[in-house]
Amino acid sequence: MEIAPRISVDENIRFGKPVINGTRIPVALHIGKLAGGMTYEEVMAEYEIIREDILAVLNYAARAISSEEIKAIA
């Protein structure tokens, strides 16, 4: 099931974690690779994806974080 442009979930693929459509590559893996210093080009070459896939991953992550609720416990 597509949950965002180019991002889908399927309980039979990666335990239902969000992945790039048509792959088994988890969104979290790409975020980690980029955060670790890999360039878009390096990620694209290593995982055989296109720039639009990376942008979709970043967009999905940004939307997920923006809806996160943090509750202070005092």
KOLMIPA-338502 format. One record per atom (N, C-alpha, C): residue in one letter; x, y, z. Coordinates in steps of 0.001 Angstrom, whole numbers, padded with zeros to 6 digits, always signed. Each point is the difference from the previous one (the first is absolute). Last residue first. Layout:
AXYZ
...
***
This chain:
A+007393+015784+033942
A+000691+000739+001051
A-000209-000654+001340
I-000214-000743-005674
I-000362-000641+001263
I+000803+000691+001096
A-001703+001201-005372
A+000959+000128+001094
A-000548-000668+001252
K-000943-000990-005350
K-000635+000380+001254
K+001052+000012+001119
I-000605+000154-005732
I+000920-000217+001115
I-000683+000518+001256
E-001340-001663-005369
E-000384+000712+001221
E+000960-000365+001119
E-000065+000055-005800
E+000413-000627+001258
E-000424+000870+001178
S-000349+000925-004828
S-001214-000397+000713
S+000297-000672+001334
S+003466+001488-002964
S-000829+001173+000273
S-001272-000348+000758
I+003039-003396-001526
I+000526+000747+001150
I-000900+001172+000348
A-001046-002525-003823
A-000144-000848+001190
A+000470+000744+001249
R+000596+002059-004209
R-001418-000020+000385
R-000214-000831+001257
A+004316+000076-001833
A-000346+001333+000506
A-001449+000051+000457
A+001514-003934-002096
A+000602+000152+001331
A-000362+001354+000607
Y-001334-000828-004459
Y-000737-000868+000929
Y+000527+000178+001429
N+002324+002224-003389
N-001316+000594+000187
N-000822-000813+001007
L+004158-001719-001334
L+000174+001178+000843
L-001330+000682+000295
V-000041-003628-002987
V+000394-000460+001340
V+000127+001189+000944
A-000722+000936-004512
A-001218-000550+000609
A+000275-000489+001422
L+003639+001456-002592
L-000824+001143+000389
L-001301-000459+000655
I+002783-003297-001769
I+000629+000616+001167
I-000824+001186+000487
D-001378-002067-003963
D-000193-000912+001132
D+000584+000601+001273
E+000687+002245-004072
E-001374+000173+000466
E-000320-000917+001174
R+004183-000412-002285
R-000063+001185+000864
R-001409+000202+000582
I+001119-004990-001349
I+000160+001287-000667
I-000187+001136+001003
I+002010-005352+000447
I-001212+000798+000063
I+000266+001327-000703
E+002981-004028+001319
E-000648+000039-001311
E-001372+000662+000068
Y+003547-000546+003497
Y-001307-000661+000116
Y-000810+000021-001290
E+004521+001902+000409
E+000043-001200+000838
E-001322-000773-000016
A+000406+004195-002323
A+000829-001039-000620
A-000040-001295+000801
M-002228+003799+001735
M-000646-000433-001240
M+000776-001138-000653
V+001880+002068+003767
V-001169-000814+000385
V-000692-000533-001254
E+003550+002974-000670
E+000501-001254+000579
E-001156-000924+000369
E-001050+004347-001543
E+000555-000814-001080
E+000507-001346+000510
Y-001538+003270+003080
Y-001119-000558-000778
Y+000542-000969-001042
T+003280+000442+003983
T-000654+000943-000900
T-001189-000675-000673
M+002161-001125+005012
M-000046-000406-001403
M-000710+001071-000812
G+000575+000100+004895
G+000907+000713-000885
G+000016-000443-001446
G-002787-001247+004027
G+001372-000450+000203
G+000995+000621-000961
A-004696+000760-000317
A+000468+000611+001255
A+001450-000377+000283
L-002094-002040-003667
L+000189+001430-000268
L+000525+000714+001244
K-001066-004538+000471
K+001123+000141-000941
K+000292+001471-000273
G-003792-001045+002657
G+001258-000277+000688
G+001209+000175-000894
I-004274+000326-001889
I+000215+001146+000891
I+001333-000174+000723
H-001408-003583-002624
H+000451+001142-000798
H+000265+001224+000857
L-001788-003808+002087
L+001358-000289-000470
L+000541+001188-000798
A-004523+000054+001450
A+000949+000289+001082
A+001444-000257-000421
V-003590-001177-002937
V+000184+001444+000083
V+001073+000329+001039
P+000145-004874-002268
P-000749+000794+000973
P+000348+001484-000041
I+000041-003963-003859
I+000909+000932+000660
I-000785+000890+000961
R-001201-003484-003362
R-000032-000459+001387
R+000873+000918+000863
T-002928+001064-004784
T+001276-000455+000565
T-000249-000595+001384
G-003393+002153-002807
G+000663-000951-000877
G+001341-000495+000494
N-001616+004475+002180
N-000841-000864-000841
N+000837-000898-000895
I+001995+001623+004595
I-000182+000612-001306
I-000799-000979-000851
V-000833-000360+005210
V+001071-000238-000965
V-000274+000812-001261
P-001730-000819+005635
P-000069+000741-001259
P+001239-000251-000865
K-001679-003855+003362
K+000659+001307+000110
K-000118+000727-001345
G-001511-004610+001154
G-000939+001105-000099
G+000593+001375+000176
F+002545-004178-000085
F-000873+000024+001183
F-000950+001195+000006
R+002890-001137-003776
R+000670+000717+001101
R-000918+000218+001205
I-002726-001950-003559
I+001291+000580-000394
I+000533+000814+001167
N-004272-002120+000123
N+000892-001075-000444
N+001365+000506-000454
E-003646+002889+001356
E+000398-000798+001167
E+000941-001144-000360
D-000320+004744-002415
D-000577-001319-000249
D+000485-000875+001144
V+000068+005574-001965
V+000168-000989+001069
V-000720-001278-000407
S+002322+004767-002616
S-001077-000953+000277
S+000341-000884+001196
I+001338+004746-003345
I+000264-000724+001250
I-001180-000930+000283
R+000202+003260-003674
R+001184-000850-000152
R+000353-000816+001246
P-003480+003700+000958
P+000559-000168-001349
P+001333-000760+000036
A-003079-001283+003887
A+000488+001317-000419
A+000530-000191-001418
I-001923-003636+001996
I-000360+000896+001104
I+000446+001434-000262
E-001298-004965-002720
E+000768+001238-000054
E-000487+000946+001096
M-000058-005501-000129
M-000842+001168+000000
M+000892+001236+000000
***
